[in-house]
Amino acid sequence: MSTTPVAPVRRVRHQAQEAAAVMVFSAATSLGLAVTFLLVASLGR
């Protein structure tokens, strides 16, 4: 018999949660950068 470890099957739910987390992180980062650039631009006037 083979004794190789079998990786647990990833469920679609877990993949969807990770995708949603990446989307939220990306949106928050983009928003933070946009606000930072707006602040820098307004201070440069």
Beta strands, then each sheet from edge to edge (+ up, - down):
end
